[in-house]
Structures are given as C-alpha cells and as structure tokens.
Amino acid sequence: MWHLFGPIVRWPLHSPGRLLGVIAMAVAAVLALGAINDRGSTSDAVSPEASTSTPSTTRSPSNEPSTPSPDRTAAPQSTGKASSTSAGTDAFSEDPAANSAIVAAQDAAAEFVAAWARPDLDPATWQSGLTPHATPELRQALADTDPANVPAVTVSGQPVQVAINAEAGVFDVPTTGRFVRVFVELVDGIWLASDVQSTAAPEVAAGG
C-alpha cells in the first residue's frame, strides 16, 4: 500500500512551505472539530432544561367548586295552606259565626221561645224548661203564668235583629203564629232572655 500513500506523504516534504501549509491545515481542522464538539455538548446540556415542561398554573376543573344552576322551570311546591284558606270554612275549621255576639244572642232568643211556647206542659215542668234560657227576674215574673195561656207555636226562622249592643239586644222571633219579641241580656258571658212580648210584625234594626 506504500506505493499508493507514499507520494502523498512525501509531497509536503519536498519544501518547507508545503510542510507549513499542511501543518496549518491540520491545526485548523483540529480547531474546527473542537468547536463542533463544544457546540454539540452545549446543546446537549441545554436541551434537558429546554425540554422540561413548566408546571401549569391552570387549575383543574375538578378542583373548582361546582355551583348548580337554578332550575327556573321547577314548579313551586304547594303547602296546601292557601287552598284551604281560599276554600273557606271546612269541616276542620272553626265556624267564624261561633264567636259572634249577634249570632249567640239570636240563638238565645230562639231557644227561649221554643221553651216558652209549650202550652202542653204542666206549670212545674214549664218553669223548669225556662230556667236555662231566662234571667232570674224573668222567671220570677212568669212564676204565676199558666202555660195553657201561651201560644202553641214553633220557631219558624232566624230571629230578626231589632237592636243590640255589647250587653243587651232585642229580636223578633218568627213563629208559626205571630212574631215573639224577646229581650236578651248578657249574664256571666251567657245570653239569657230578660223579657218577652208578642208582636204582629218584626221591626227593622236601626241602620239596617
């Protein structure tokens, strides 16, 4: 192989200029290779840092509290109270008229007439029947009355108010005969008849 590489090796030795040129070219080649190696090592050292991903500061949707959106189409639940109020008085509600003084006085007048118009009773039984419905003064005034002399009638309707206040009232009670006027008084919280009269027709209450 010497006959192939020999001329190449001997060529720089023919003159000092050729030798210096070859040496200079060799040095330049070595420096170039060194520069290339430095760049490769630098890029290898930087690439791991460049390839490192920066931690994301964006919060995962799973970490965010979820706020349920209101359902605007949902129907309100019914408690049932409004319907019972709008329906008025039912079997479980108290009758508004139960505490009415006028109604209580009317009932007292009608109950007295029902107990008073009993000509079929004997005096003792008749007097006993008046006791829960009349004041002591009226029972005393009727003590000598013969039941046979009272009209044989029955109450046929609601008493008509003639006058009333917080303590007393007057009602014309319709019967199967004539109207019976009954005066009532409030005694210990109970309406009782205090007087009784017969009248041909009821009077209209003042302002009524």
Number of C-alpha atoms within 10 A of each C-alpha: 5 8 7 8 9 10 10 11 11 11 12 16 13 10 10 10 11 13 15 13 12 15 13 12 12 12 12 12 12 12 12 12 11 12 12 12 12 12 11 11 12 11 12 11 11 10 11 10 9 10 8 8 8 7 6 7 6 6 8 8 8 7 7 8 7 8 6 6 6 7 7 6 6 7 7 6 6 8 8 8 9 9 10 12 11 8 9 9 12 10 6 6 10 10 12 8 10 10 10 10 18 18 15 16 27 22 16 25 32 27 19 24 23 19 19 22 21 20 17 12 14 12 16 10 12 20 21 12 17 21 15 16 25 27 20 15 12 17 19 12 12 15 13 10 14 13 21 14 10 13 17 16 19 18 19 13 11 16 25 19 22 19 18 18 11 9 13 17 23 25 28 29 30 24 21 12 14 16 22 26 27 25 24 27 24 19 12 7 8 14 25 28 30 23 18 21 10 14 14 12 13 18 14 13 13 9 6 7
